[in-house]
Amino acid sequence: MDGGQPSGSFSSSCPPFHTGYFSGCKRSYMQSSCWHQEDKHYQLGSSNTISQSISAPTPTLERNSNGKLEKSIKFVTELGKRSRPFRWQRERKRRLLDPGNSCNLIPCTSICSGKNTLHGKSPSQLSAQSCHSHKCIGSLLLQPRKNIAEEVYINRKSMFYNLDCSPSILRRGNVLRSLKPNHAGSESLARHIFGSYDAIGNTPSALFFCNSGTCPFGLNCLYHSLIKLLKVLIRRSRNCQYVRLMDKHCGVASLDQIPVGNSSSMFECHGSELDIEVGEDACGFDIKQIKNSLEPIDPQFAAKFYCPKSQVVSFIWAVCRSIVPADLLGTCSNWRILRRNISKFIKLRRFENFSLKQAMHKLKTSRFPFLSNKLSLCCQNDEVSNSMGTKVMHEGYSMQKEAVCIMKHNLMERWIYWFFSHLVVPLIQAHFYVTETEFGKQDVYFFRKSIWEKFTKSTITNNFNDKGYRNLNDSAVRNILASRSFGFSKLRLCPKENGVRILANLKAYSRMPTEEFYCKDGQSRGVRVRKKLHKFDYYKPVNYVLRDTHAVLKGIKLKESELLGSSVFDYGDVYRKLRTFLLGLKKAKASMPDLFLVVSDVSNAFDSVDQDKLLDVMKNVIVKDEYHLKQSYQMLCTTKTSWVHENVMLTDPNISPRCASPQFHSLHCVNVNQELSRSVQKKKLFSTLYEHVKRNVMQFDKKFYLQGSGIPQGSVLSSLLCSLYFGDLERKVIFPFLGRVIESRTNDLSVRQDCLDISVSRSSNEGKIISNPGYMLLRFIDDFLFISTSKQLATHFLSRLQRGFREYNCYMNERKFGLNFDVGNTSGLVSKRVYVCKDGISFLRWSGLLINCHSLEIRADYTKFLNKHLNSSLTVCWQGKPGHHLKAKLCDFLRPKCHPIFFDLNINTPAVVRLNIFQSFLLCAMKFHCYICHLSYMCKLRGDFLLNIILRSLRYMDVLIKNRMSSIQLESLPRPRLHLENGEVEWLGLNAYIQVLTRKQARHSRLLSLLKSKLFAHRLVGRVSSDLIYAVDSSHSSLLWQIKY
């Protein structure tokens, strides 16, 4: 053999080529060739295997392989078989030789090296021969691999809110359900796993299939071994007993033991199996028997019957072990790693992503038997001929080994991606209803489909039928939708601790089938197949059509705020009203008088609104015949995405453009100066409002309902309509009542002094009350806060709320009253919303605030974090650059509680101002610890890097406080007051992190030493004020130290 021959030539023991194929190629050398007749005397274990590509001159090839060819021809003659291939073989060969068919199954016995050129051939010469060569696994999976594994995500969205209950393992469109356990089905599944994902590869992959009739490696090649394994996978998936595995790993109380109706007893839900007979279908149960056995579950108990995530992981892994062959799952060490990665996937919170990199974390190709070196990859040369001892040969061999490693990794990527996307996710879809809950924050909960169906039945009985929801047939729905431009909303259920909340999606388009007809779909064995088709009418989202009405009501809110009564919509509104009230109290008296507080909440506020009464109220709100609107656009761009935001505003000379226009506090926002003006008639506004309130069509579980009472939750108008409704109640009932109470007791000296000579005046039409600071009423949508200097006035207000308001169908929730005083036999109400710290100070909880019952000082309410671990409030990002994500998260953690209401000295003392800053840092430090714990299994961040991002967040908080205090807009003096020395915010932040991380010092020893060094070198060391000492005293933050982190 010529010493210049590269490693890509045939050795002397190369198996014979089919003579027809060889002559048809006209002695041209192909980059990929595997058309040969299998020699039964050819041994797979031989050291002389197929080389990478043919590149030797023709005479050398004939001289070295002549004897072998003669032997092959003699062998065929002795068999007495036809030498011409069968028709299906010729058709396959024709398809594979078609250069335009790049996505077919490509025969492969050679693998491309790093340089895809043959020895002695230029690229241009090779291109001339490309008509006979095809891309194989080497050219597709050995491409220079991009860093795309971090960008490929397992789609979790399809898991959530899926109500379909199928008697099969998987949904109708899943590939495993449509295939049969034969060779064709296995090939289709192999193509689906390894050849169809553009998200993983650069191009639609052709697969590494051999010509199965002539493969030199027999059943030990990768193609044959995979076909065999996938055939087993398909067969097992059809015969697995899923329900029995579910009962074993996710056992719940028997269906006949689950509370039904109005049962008040509580049952344990661990260890017992589902009382269902096993049917004879492929999946091991009869879905009809389950449906017939279902009785409604009492909604107050339904939230207790979710499956713990550990049980879900156990079930998924049991099914995977039952149906997936062991060679595809890997060795025992891989089992542990793969199960742990499945557990990570199941335990993700609502808005977290799961990348392919996380799915493959710590998995190794060497631990997958189907990728191990025991099997030939139809491309390897285990030993190179001694005659090829040149430097070029050794370089080519090393590049070949590298290419094989890349191919193995790419194959594993495709397999793991398919395993999670098309097996784990469909298993969850088929057997669990996945949702978040109100009590679980961002955590995800898994309910068995049978349990959720009982829960749904109970909800329809208790909430739909009992609250005036009326069933509609399709024709009635079409009649309603025909007269308007927007469609209907889709409902879903969100469990609460003691019931369920019905949520409506009014942002999505909706469609309704208009007619049914049949068309021919083909003929099969003389039977004509007719397929039923639908035409659909598509409708705009409800919220999109309501944007004009929303703009008008927002403008009226700014122009005529008295129509909303005591409504507040954010911390800014509370701050302005509370600050004015406190300044009036301090101005009237030298010392703070005794204060009496009442907190209450309307029961089922949105669902109890009287629709006819609401429309009557709106007639006094929308009074003009025509309103003028201005439409503009804002372009928002971020590093991940960009979108256009449409703004519709009411144009009125009495409304400040700055107040009317939405403000996007972002450097990535660009205002587009292309404003459009239009007008909207009062008649059209009322028509839209009437359709939205009185003819609100909802779809739940493929059935339609008409809402008979209340207003839809999830609408852009909901909060405004509710505020106007209760504002009318206050102006016409509550304020006149308080005025009569004060007037009837004008002879009582104590009342007259407590109320500070409250002057009451009625407007002629609306019963509006104007008072000096003797009492204050605030309402956040449906949550009331009443503050008075008179106990008698507070007592009368409480009694009036307890009676309710029949004309408005408004009644208070008895369990959510809160007082700071005793009222005869109602003293039991005091403990409902009162929180007492370890330092003895009592607070009333209201709308995210802790209000001091004696001084009205304001702190942030962190009690919502007490019942759950702090992990449930996080959304962790492992992708991209986790350290940079953490840097942004620390700022996000600080921003919500950074408002002038916590820092203004007109409301709080200097010590409480610093305490509020310190508590914000405490919570941020706790979240920081939880975030680091979640990141630790994927990456480790250095202590100096963590110190830098902590110090950056402390500086951010310092600047943000000052900016927020200076940007607040007030109509009256004095201005907000803030007195913080330079370095105080940083000192408070360092102390907060040290106190939090000291309790977890085993994990943060290096970071703690850096933080302490920074604190000891701080400028305030040696001159710490008493206010700072008060702030860092743990007794004043006892609430936060009860949080689990």
N, C-alpha and C positions, 0 to 999 in steps of 0.2 A: 504494500500500500504506500502511496506517496506520502512522504513525510509532511508535505504542506497541506494535507487534507485536514480540515477542521473537525471539531468534535461533532459536527452535525451530520456525518456520513453514516451509512449502514455498515455494520460489522459483518463478518463472514457468516455468522449464524443468524442473520436476519430472517424472519419468516417470509415465505414467498409472497409475491404480489400476484394479483389476478392478471393474467396476461392481456386480457381485453382492455383492462383499465390502463395498463402500462403502455400498450401500443397506441391507445387513444390519446395519450398525453404527448406522443411524439418525443419521447425521451426527455421532456422538459422536467426540471426538478422542482418539486412543489414544497412550499413552506410547511404545509400540513397534509399528511397522507396516511391513510390507514386502510385503504381498500386492499385486502389480501384474504386468501383462503386460510383458514385455521389448520395448522398442522397438529395432528393429535400427538406427534412425538415431540412437539415443542414444549419445553419445560419452563414454567414461570420463574423458577428459582435460578435459572441460568444467569451467569454473570454477564452474558452478552445479550442485552435487551435492545429495544428499538431506540435509536438515537434521536436527537432533537429534530434534525431536518436533513434532507438529501442534498448533498452538495458535491459529491465526488464525480469525476468524469465518467461517462458511460462505459468505456472499456473496462475501467477498474471495477465498476459495479458488476458487469457481466462476468469478469474473470473471478471475482471473489464469491459470487453467488450462483454460478452456473450449475454446479453440482446440486445445490439445494433446490434449484428450480426443477431440475430433472426429477428429483425425488418427489417433489410435490405433484408433478404431472402424472407420474406413475401411480401415486397413491389415489388420485382421483379416478384414474382409469380402472384400477382394481375394484373400486366400489361399485362400478357399473351405474353410477348416478348421472343424471343429466348435468352437463357442465354449464349450461346456460342458467343464470339465476332466475328465480321465480319472478313473476310479474310484480309482486309487491316489493321485492328487493330492487328490481329495476326502477320502479317508480320512486322509491326512496332515494336511490342513487341519483336519479334525474333531478329530484328536488334539491338534493344537497349540492349538486354540481351547478345549480342555477345561481349565477353571481348576484342576481337581484334579490334573492331570498336570503337575506342576512339574519333573519330571526328564526329560521328553521333549526332543527336539530343538526348540529355540525359534527361530522366524524372527526376524531382526534386521536392520533397516537403520538403527536409531537407537540412540543411546547416551545413557544418563542423565547428566545433569550433576550438579554437586554438590548442587543443590536439585532434588529430584524432584517439582517442581510446575510446572504449566503457567501461562502468563501469564493472570492474571485468574481462576484457579481456586484454591480453597482445598484443603487436604489432604482434607477431608471430601468435597468434590465429586469429587476424583480417586478416592477410594475407591469412590465409587458407580459409576465407570466401570471398575473393576478387573476386572470379569468379561470384558472384552475385551482386557486387556493382560496381558503375560507378562514374566517376568524373562528378560533376555537376558544377553549377556556383560557388558554395562554394569552391570547390577544385581547381578551375582554376583562378577565379578572387580574391580569398582570399589568394592566395599565398603571402608570404612575399614580398612586393612590392619593387623592386629595384628603385634606383634613375635614371630612364630611361626617364622620361618625358623631361628632359633637352636635351637628346640625340636624340629624335625623331623629325624629321623636316617635315614640309609640303613641298612637292616637287613643286618648282616653275618653274623648267626648262622647263616643257612641255607647259607653258604659252607662251613662247617667240617664235616669228618668225613663227607662225602657220598660213599657208595660206589657210587651208581647210575652205570651206564655206558650211555649212550643213543646210538643211531646218529644222533640228530638234534642240531641245535645246542642246543636247549633242552629242559628237562624237560617232561613231559607236560602240566602245567597252565599252561604259559606261553602268553600271548595270541598271540604271533607264530606259534606252532606250530599254533594252531587256526584262524587266519584265512586266507582266500584273497585273492589280489591283485585284487579287484574293488571296485566302489563300496561295496557293503555291508560288506565287510571293512574298507575304509578308514574308513568311518563308525564302525564298532565300535571300531577302534583309536584314532580321534580321541576318541571318548567315553571310552575307557579312559585315555588320556593326560591329557586336559584336563578331564574331567568327573566323576571318581570318587574323588577323594582328599580325604577330610575332613581329613587331616593338613595339607593345604596351604590349603584354603579353609575358610570358616566354615560352609558348608552344602554338601550334595551339589549339585554344579554342574549346571545346565542348560547346554547348549553353545550356541555362537554360530553355529549352522547357519542358513544361508539357505534359503529356498525355491529349490532349485537350478534350477528351471525358469524363475524370473522374477527372478533376481538382476540388478540394473542394472549391476553391475560385471563381469559375465561371469567369465572364468577368472582375472581379476586380483584378485578379492576373497580375503580370508584363508581363508574356508571352502574355496573351490575349489582354491586353491593348496596347502592342507594335505592335502586329499583326494588330490590328485595326488602329492604327496611321500610320503604314507603308503602309497599303493598301490605306489610304487617300493620303499619300505622292506620291505614284506611280500614282494614278488616276489624281491628280492635276498636276503632272509634264507633263502628256500627253495632258492636256487641257489648259495649261497656255498660255496667249497671250503675248509671249515674245517681239515681234516686237512693239506692242503698248506700252509696258512698256519701251522699249528702246527709242522710240520716245518721250515719256513723260519725261524721266529722262536724256537722253543723246541727246537732240535735236541738230541738225545741220542745216545748210542751206539746202534748198531743192536741190535735185540733179540737177535740171535744172538751179539753180542759182550759182552753184560752178564754178569758172573760168575754162575754157577749152581752149585748144590750146595755143595761145600766148596772151591771154587776159592780159591787164595791169591794170584792175580795181580790187579793193579789196572789198570783201563783209563781212558783219558781219555774225557771225556764232553762234548766241545765240538765243534761244527761239523758232525758227520755227521748224516745224516737217518735217520729211522725207516724200516726196511726193511719196508714194508707196501704191498701192491698196492692201487690205488685202485679202488673198486667203482663201481657205476652208480647208486647211490641218490642222493637229493636232496642229501645232505651231502658226497658225494664219496668215501665209503669204505664198506667192508663190515665191520661190526663182528664178524661171524663169523670173518673171516680174521684179525682181530687176536686174538680169543680163542683160536683154534686155534694161533696161533704163540707163545703165551706159555709160557715155562718159568720155574720158580721162581728168584728172585734170592737169592743168599747174603745173609742179613740184615746181615752186617757191612759190606757194600758199599752197601746200599740207601740209607743216609742221604747218600751222596755224589752221588746222581743227582737231586737236586731241581733245579728250574729257578730260576735267579736272577730276582729281582723285575724287573730291567730287561727280561729276555726276556718275562716275563708281560705287562708293560706294552706292549711292542712288539707282541705277539700281539693283545691286546685292541684296541689302537688300529688295527691292520691290519684286523681284522674290522669295526670300527666304520666305517672309511673305505670298506670294501668294500660294506657293506649300507646305511649311512645316507646319504641324499642330501646333497650338499654344502650346500644351503641350510639344512638342519637342523643341520649342524655349525658353520656360521658361516664367517666369513672366515679367511684364513690366520693372522692374529694370534689369533683365537679358537681355532684348532686347537692352537696351542702352549699356550695357557692351559688348554684342556680336557684335553689330554694330560698336562700337569703335574698337574692335579687328579686325573686317573685314577691317575697315579703315586703321589700322596699317599695315595689310597685303598688301593692295593695294598700300600704300605709300612707301613700301620698295624700296630701290635703287637696282641697277642691281645685285650686288654680295652679297647682304645681305640675311641671312637665317631667317626663321620663324619657331620657335620651337613649339611643342605642349604646352609647358609651357606658351608661349606667347598667343597662341590661347585660353587657358583656364584662362588667367589672370583675377582674381576677379570674375570668375563664381563660383556659389555655387550650390551644389547638391540639397539643400533644396528649391531652386528656380526653379527646373525643376519638374513640376507636375508628370511626369511619374516616377520620382525617389523619390517622397515625401512619407511620412508615411501613406498617405491616401490609398495607394495601398499596397497590400501584395506582398512581394518579394518571395512568395512560400517557405519561409524559417524561418519566424519570429515566435516567441512566445511572444505575447504581455503581457501575464500574466502567471506566473508559478504557478503550483498547490501549495496549502498551505502545503501539505504533504511533499514538497521538500524544506524544510527550512534549509538545512545544508549549511555549508560554501562552500562545493564543488559545490552546486547548484548555489549559488550566484556568485562564480568565473566563472563558465561556462556561466552564463547569461551575465555577463559583457564582457567576451571574445566574446560572440555571437554578442553583440551590436557593438563591435569594428570591428568584421569581416563584419557585414552588412555595416558599414560606408565605409570600404575599398572596398567592392563590389560596392557600389554606386559610389564611386570615379572612380573605374576602368571602370564602365559602361559609366560614363560621358566622361572619356578620349577617349574611343572608339567612342562614338557618335561624339564628337567634332573633332576628327581626321578625321572621315569619312565626316563630314559636310564640312570641309575645302578642303580635298583632292579630294572628289568625287562629290561635288556640287559647291562650290565657284570657284575652279580652272577650272572645265569643263565649267562653265558659261562664264568665261573670255575667254577660248579657243574658244568657239563657236561664240562669238559676237564681239571680239576685236582682232586686230592685235597689239601685244605688242612688243615694241622695244625701244632701247635707241636712242638718236640723238646726232649729233655732237655738237649742241649748248647747250645740257642739261647735259653734263658730265655724272654722274652716275644715273641721274634721269631716270625713266621709263615713257614712253608715251603710251597712249591707243588710237588707231584709230579704228573707226567702220569698220567692214569688208567691207561694201559697199563702204565707202570712200577710203579705202586702195586699193580696186580692181580698182577703177578709177585712183588712183595714179599709180598703177602698169601698167595699159594700157598706160598712158602718158609716163612713163619711157621707155617702150619698143619702143614706137614711136619715142621719142626724142633722146634717148641714144643708143638704140640698132640699129635701122634701119638707123639713120642718121650718126652713127659713124662706119659703116662698119661691124656690127655684122650680121652674116649670119645664117639663120635657117638651121638646120641639121635634117634629119630624122634618125630613129634608125639604119637603115642599114649603112648609112654613118658614124655614130658614131662607130658602130662595126668595120668597115673597118679601121678607124683611130686607135682604141684601139688595134686592133689585131697585130699591128706592134711595139708595145712598152709595157713596163712593168708597167707604171703608168696610172692612170685613168683620170678622169675629176674633175673639181672643181664645187662646188655649190655656187650660188650667193644669196645674200640678199641685200636689199636696206636699207640705213641709211639716214634718212632725214637730210638736212642741212638748214640753215636759208634761203638760196636762191636757193635751188635745192635738189639734191640727190646725194649720193655717193654710188657706186656699190662696195660691198665688196665680196671677194671670199674666200672661205674656202678651202685651199690646204693642210690641215693637216689630213683630214679624209679619210678613205678608201671609195672607190666607187664600185658600182656593176652595172652590166648591164645584163638584161635577154637575154639568148641565144636562147631559143626555148620555144614554148608553146605546151602543150599536155594536154589531158583530161584523167581522170581516174574515175572509178566508186566510188561514195561516199556513196552508199547505196540505198535502195528502200523505198519509202513512199507511201503506198496505191496504189501500182501498178505502180507508176511513177518512172522511173529510174533517179537518180540525177547524173549529171556529173559535175565535178569540174575542172575548168581550173587552171593548175599549171604552175609554171615558174621554170626554172633552171637559175642560175645566175653565171656569171663570176665575180670574185672579183679582184680588182686592188689595187695596193699599193698607198699610198698617194703621191701626186706630190712632196711635200717637202722632203719626205723620199728618193725618187729616186734622187733628185737633190743635195743630201748632198755631193757627190764627186765633182761635179762641183762647189759647194759653197766653199769647202775646197781649191780647186785650185785657185779660184778667190781671196779668202782671202789671200792666200800666195803671190799671185802676187801683191796685194794691199800693203803688207808690204815690199816686195822686190823692186817693181818698182812703187813707189808712184807718180812719175811724169805722169804716164798714167791717173791718175785721175784728173789732172789739179789742181784746187784750192779747191778740195773737202775736207770737214771736216765732221766727223761722230759723234762727241760728244764735250762736253765742253773742254776736254783735248786737242783735235786738235786745237780748236779755241784759247785756252790759249797759246799754244806753238807759233802759228803763230803771234798772236796779240802782245805777249810779245816781240818777236824778232823785229817786226815792230816798236814798241814804243821805244825800246832801240836804234834802229838805228836813229830814229828821234831825240831823246834827245842827242845822240852822235854827230849828224851833226850840230845841232843848240843849242844855249844856252837856248832859250825859245821855247815853243811849237808853231809851225807855225799854220796858219789857215788851217782848214781841211774841205774837201768837201765830203759828203757822199751820196751815191746812194744805195737804197734798191729796189729790184724788185723780182718778183715771176713769174715762168713760168706757163702759163695757161694750165691746164690739162696735167701736165708733163708726167704722166705715160701713159695716153691714147693717147698722140700725138706722141710718139716715133715711128719713121719710122722703121719698122721691118727689111727691107732689109738693111738699113743703119746700124742698130745695129749689124747685123750679119757680115757686112763688117768690122766694128770697132773691133769686137771680133776676127777676123782673125789676127789682129795686136797685140792682147793681148795674146791669147793662141797660142804660136809659137812652143813650144817643141813638139816632137813626143810622148813623154811619161812623165808622172808625177808620182812621188812616194808618196804614202799616208801612214800615220800611224794612226791606229785606237786604241783608248783606252777608258776606262770607268771610270766613277766617281760615287760612291755611296753616295747619299745624304739622310740623315735621319733627320726628325724633330719629334716633339712630336705628330703630327697628321698623318704623312704619310712618306713613304720612296720610292725612285725611283732610277733607274739607268739611268745616262746620258751618251750618246755615243758621243765621240769626234772624229772627223776626221780632221787631220791636214796634210798640205803639208810639206814634209821633204825636207829641202834645207839648205846647210851649211851657206848661207848668211842670213838666218832668225833666229833670236834668239828664242830658244824654249819657253822662258818666254813670248815673244810677240805673238807667234803663238798659244799657248795653251790658252783655255778659263779659266779665273780665277773665282773661286767661293769663294767670301769673306765670308765664313761661317765656323764655328767650327764644323758643322755637315757634312762636306764633307770628303770623304775618296777616295783617288786615288787608283785604282786597277792596279797593275803592271802586266798586261797581254796584252801587246801591240801586235797588229797584223800589218804587213806591206803588202801592195799590190800596184800594179801599175795600172794606167788607161791610156788608149791610147787617143791621140788627136782626133782620128776619133770618138771614143765613146762619148767624151765630146761634140763635135760639133753635133753629132746625137741627143743627149739628149737636147742640147740647141735649136736646130732647132725645135724639136717636142714641146718643151715648149713655144717657141715664135711664131712660124708660125702655129702650129696646136693646139692651146689652146682651148680645148672644155670646155664649161661651161653649167651648167644646172640651169635653172631658171623657177620656177613654172611648173615643169615636162616637160619643153621643152628644147631642146639642141640648142646651138649657137656656132659658130666659130668666135673667135675674129679676126677681119681683120686688126686692127691697134693697136699700143701700146703694153705694156707689162702687164702681170697680176699683180694686186695689191694683196698683201698677200703672195706672193712667197718669199722664203728665198733669192732669187737672185735679187729681184726687186730693192732694194736700190743700190746694187753694179752695176747692169746693167745700171741703170739710171746715176750713178756717172761716169761710164766709158764713157757713151754716151755723156754726157755734158762735160766731160773732153776732149774728142776728139774735140768737138766744140771749147773749149777754146784754145787748143793748135794749131788748124789749122785756126781759124777765129779771135777770140777775142784778143789773145796776139799779133799776127801779126798786127792787126788793131791798137792796142795801140802803138806798136812800130813805125808804119808809122806816126801816129799823132805826136809823139814826134820828129821823124826825120824831118818831114815837117816843124816844127816850131823851128828848132835849131837856126834860126836867131832872134827869139823873145826872148829878154833878160828875160822877166818875166816868160815865160814858162821854160826857161833853169834854172832859179833860183828856181822856184816852184818845179820843178821835181828833184832838187838836183843832177843835172848832171847824170840823169839816163842813164846807159849804156845798150844798147840793143844788144843782140847777137842771131843769129838764128842758130839752129842746122841744119844740112844739110837735114834732112828728115822730121822732125816733126814740124817745126815752133815754137820751144820752146823758151820762152823768159826768160832771167835771168836779174833781175833788183835789184838795191839797193833801200833803203826805200824811194821811191818817191810816190809809190802807193801800194795798196794791194787789192787783190781780194780774197774773201772767198765765198764758196758756200756750203750750207747744202742741199744736194740732188738737189733741184730745186730753192732754195732761195738764191739770190745773195746779197752780200754786197761788195761795192766798196768804198775804202777810198783813197783820193788823196790830195796832197798839192797844186794841180793845179786845178783851177776852170774850165779852158778850157778843160783839159783832162777829168774831170768829166762830163762836158757838152757833149763832143763827145761820151763818153761811154754811156750816157743816150740816146742820139739820135740813136746810133747803136742798143741798146736794143729795142727801140721803133719800129725800122724798122723790127725787127725779123730776123730769119735765115731760109730762105726757104728751103735750102738743107737739113736741119735737122728737118723741120716741127716744129720749135721752135719759139713761140711767147709769149710775156709777157702779164700778166694780167694788164690791164690799171688801174684797181681799186686798185692795191696793190703796186704802185710805192711810194717811199718815198725819199725826198731830204731835205737837210738843207740849200738850197740856191735857189734863184730865177733864172729861165732860161726863160726870155722873156715871151712868151705866155703860157708856161707850168708851171707857178707859182701855178696854182691850184693843182698841184700834191703834193705840200709841206705838206699839212695837212693830207695826207692819213695815214702815219705811224709815225708821229711826236707826241710826248707827252710832254707837258710843265707842270712842277710841279708848286705849288703855290709859291715856292721860286724863280721862274723865269728861272730855268735851263731847257733847252730843250733836249730831248732824241729822238733817233730813235729806234723803236722796230724791233728786228731781232732775230728770232729763240729762243725766250724765254729770250732774253737779252735786257736791256735798255742801249744804248751806248750814252754817253755824246757827243753831237755834237761839243764841243770845246776842250775837254781834252781827249776823248776816255776812260774816266773812265767807269767802268762796274757796273751796278746794275742788280738785278733780275727783270724780267718783270712780274708784278702781274695784268696786265690789263685784263687777261683772266677771272679773278674772278669778274669783275665789273658788268656784265650783269645778273648774276644769284646769288641767295642766296648761301652762303658758304656751306649750308647743302648739296647741290647737288654734292659736291666733296668728301663727306665722305662715308665710309663704316663702319657701326656701328655693333659691335658684342655684343648681349645681353646674349649669352649662356655662360655656364661654369662660369668663374670668370671674370666678366666685368671689375673689377678694374685692374686686371693683363693685360687684353687686352688693356686698356687705357694706361697703363704704356708703353707697346710696341709701341702703336700708336704715342705717343708723340715723340719718337725717329724717327719713320718713317716720321713724318711731317717735321722734321728738316733736314733729310738726303739729299733730292734732291738738295737743294741750298747751300750745304756745299762743295764748290769746290775752289781750289786755285785761280781761275780767279776772285773771289770776295774778296780775302784777301791778295793777293800779293801786297806789297808796290811798286813793279816795275810797276804796272798798276794803282793802286788806292792810294789816300792819306790816312793817318791814320784815318782821320775823316770819310771818305767814307767806309773804312774797318769796322769800328765800326757801322756805319749806316747799312751796309749789315747784320751784325750779329743781330742788333736790329730789323730790318725788318723781318728776319727769325723768331725771337721770337714773333713778333706781329702776324704774320699769324698763327703760332702755337698756340698762346693764343686764337685767334678767333676760330680756329678749336676745341680747348679744350672746350670752352664754348658751341659750338654747340653739341659736343659729349656728354657733361654732360647733356644738355637739353634732348637729346634723351634717355639717360639712366634713367632719373629721373622717368619715369612712371613705370619702373620695379624695380629699386633699388636706394637707397640713399647712397652716399659715404661720409664718414666723412671728415671734413675739414683737420685734421692732416694727414690723408692718402693722400689726394690730394696734400697737401704741400710737402710731402715726394717724390711723383712721379714727381712733378714739379722740385724740387731741383735735383732729379736724372737726369732728362732730360737736365738741365742746365750743370751739370757736364759732361754728355755724349757729348754735343755740344762742350765744351771746349776741351775735349780729341780728338774728331773727327777732329776738325779744325787743331790741331797740327799734328795729324797723316797724314791727307791728304796733308798738306804742306811739310812734310818730305818725303812722299812716291812718290811725283811727279818725273818722270824721264825726265830729260832734257839733250839735247846733247851739250848745250853751257852754259857758265857762264854769268852772276852771278846766284847763286842759288836763289830760291824764298825767299822773306824776309817777316817776320811776327814779329811784336813787340807788344805783349799784356802782360800787367802786370797781375799778379795773382789776380784773383777776378773780373777782368773787364767783362768777359763773364757772370758770375753770376749776377753782378750788372745790366748789360744790360737786362738780362732775367727777373729779378725781376721787373724792371721798365716797361718792355713790358707787363707783366701779370697784373700789377697794373693798367696801363693805359687802357687796354682792359676790365678788369673785373669791373673797376669803372663805366663804362657805363652800366653795368648789375649788379649793386651792390645789388639789391633786392634779387637776387638768390645766390650771393656769399659773403654775409656780413661776415660770419665766416672766410672763406678762405682769404678774403681781409685783415682782421685784422691780420691774421698770416703772410701774405706776407709783410705787412707794418712793422710789428715788426722785421721780418727778414732783411728788407732793412735798417731800422734805426740802426740795430746792425751790419751792414756790415763794413768791414775793410776799405772801400774806403770813408766812410762818412767823410766829412770835407776836402777831398783832391781830389775832382773829377776834372779831366782834361777837358780842353776846347773841346777836341775831343769827349769825352763822352757826354758833354752838347750838342754839335752839333748833335750827333747821336739821342738823345732822343727828340729833338725838333720836335714837331708834324708837322711843316710846311715842313720839309724835307721828311715826310712820308705821304703826303696828298693823294697819290694814294691809300695806304692801308686803310686809314680811309673812303674811299668811298665804301669799300666792305660791303655788307650786311651780318651781322652775328647775 
